[in-house]
């Protein structure tokens, strides 16, 4: 069985280590754990790996966040992977820092990457793993917040939760969405 795992983020050194790039960071950690390497291909950095007999294609779009759907649609079609075997990994400012939430579908909640994926796939019925980035920003400063770098204190929580995010992706591929939801949607970061 094949799976498409898409981490959302923005390309370029200026975006490295920002909250909005947590999807890229989680995929980097997953690739490292699976001994996979990314190479530049059509619309994305792509790595392939095996996990417990499953074939995984890891995709980090090079289209910038607002055009992420182009890469998702391309790789979904190229690999002939159905929607239920796609997992989009992204930041979510509606969740507390480090909180994980995996869902079978849902609204874009103002996330431009999801908005474009919804447009390209003509719907929002695909699984997504959200990593909470918190929402400690002044009114009108949302863009600065999501594009800002983690504080040292935040980074500690991110590093603590990163292995859980990787394990959640692996569970999605091996144990299925329902089992993964019941296990990981309970997972809260340590205070």
N, C-alpha and C positions, 0 to 999 in steps of 0.2 A: 504494500500500500504506500502511496506517495502523499507527502505533505508539503505545502508551501508555507514557510514561516517568513513573514515580512516584518522587519523592524523599521519604524518610521523615524526620520531625522532629516537634517539638512547637511549637505556636503560642504566641505571646506573647513580649514583649520580654525576659522573664527567661531564655528559652531561646536567644535569638539568640547566635551565636558559641560555642555549646557543641559538644562532640564528637558528641553524639547527633543534632545537627541538620545534620551534614555532607551528608545527602541533600538537604535544602532548599538548602544553599549551592551544591552542584553544579548543581542545577536552575536556580538564579538565574543562575549563570555561563553555562549553556547557553542560557537564554532571552536573556541579554544578547548573546551571540554571534550568535543567530539573529534579533535585533531583535524579540523577542516580549515581550509584557507580560502579567503575571498579573492576573486579575480574580477576585473572589470569586464562586463558583458553588456548586452543590450539593456539600456535604461537603469542599470543597477550594478552594484558589487554583489557577486553571487558565489555561494559556497555550497557544495553538496556533501552529504554525510549519511551514514547509516546509524540508526538507533534501534536496537532490539528488533532487527529485521525490517524496519520501516525505512523508506527512502525520504530524506529531508532535503529540500532545496531552500536555502537561507538567502533572503533577498534584502539588500539595503538600497532602496531607490536612489539614483543619482539625479532625479528630476526635481529636487527640492520638495519640501513638504506639500506645498499646495498643488502639486501635480503627481502625487504618489500613485494615484489610480492608474496612470499610464503604465508604470512598471508592474503593478499588481496584475492588471489585465493581460499584459504581454506574457508574463511568466505563468500565469494560470492557464492561458491558452496553449503556450508552448509545451508545458508539461502535462497538459490534459488533466488538471487537478480540479475536482469539483469544489464548490464553495464551502461545503462542510469540512473539507480537509485543508482549508486555509486558516491561518492564525495571524492576525495583525497585532503587533506589539507596539504600544504607544504610551505616551505620557498622558496623565489626566489630572487637571488641577482641581477637580471636584472630589478627589480622594485625598485623604491624609497622606503625608509623606511616607513613602514606602509601602503603602497599602496596595495589595494586589486584588484585581477583580477580573475574572474571566467570564465572558458572556457569549451566548450563541448569536446575538445580533444586538441592535440598538441604534439610537440616534447618534448623530455626529457630535452632539453636545457642544457645538461651536468649534470643534477641532477641524481645521482646514484640510488636513491629510485625510481624515475619514470622509469628509464632505466630498472630496474628489474621488475617492474610491467608490463611494456610494453612487456617484454620477457615472463612473466608468462601468460599474457592475450592474447598473440600473436597479439598485436596491441595497438594503443594509443587512441582509440576511447572511452574514458570514461571521465566524467567531473572531473575538478580539480579546487580547489581554492588556488590561490597563494597569499602569504603574503610577501610583499617586505621587504627585510632586508638591502637594499642598497648595495653598492659595494666599500666602502671606505677601500681598502686594497692595499698594495704595490704589484707590480708584483711578482708572484710566491708565494703569501701568502694567496691565496684563502681558502685553507683548514684551516689555522689558524683562518681566519676571520669567516667562517661559524661555526666552532667549538668553537669560542670564546663567552664569556658572553657579554650580552648587557651592554653598558655604562649607567650611570644614566640618561643621557640626552636621549638616545635612548629608554630607558625603559619608559619614560614619553609618548613618541609617541606610543609605543607598547600598553601601558595600555589604551590610548585614542582610539586606533583602535580595540582593542580586542572585545568590544561590537558589533562593526560593522561586524567583522568577524563572530561572533556567529549569529547575525541577518541574515547575508548572507546565512549561512548554513540552518537556519530555513526557509528562503524564498525559497531556492532551493527545500526543501522537500514539502512546502505547495503551493507556487506560480509557481513552475517550473523553469527550467533553463533559458528560454528566458526572462521571466519577471525579474528574478534575475540578469541576465547579464545587462539588460537595467537600472536597479536601482543601482547596486553596482559597476559596472565597471566605473561609473562616480565618485565614492567616492574617494576623495583624502584626505590624512591626512592633518591636520592643520599645517601651517608652525611654 
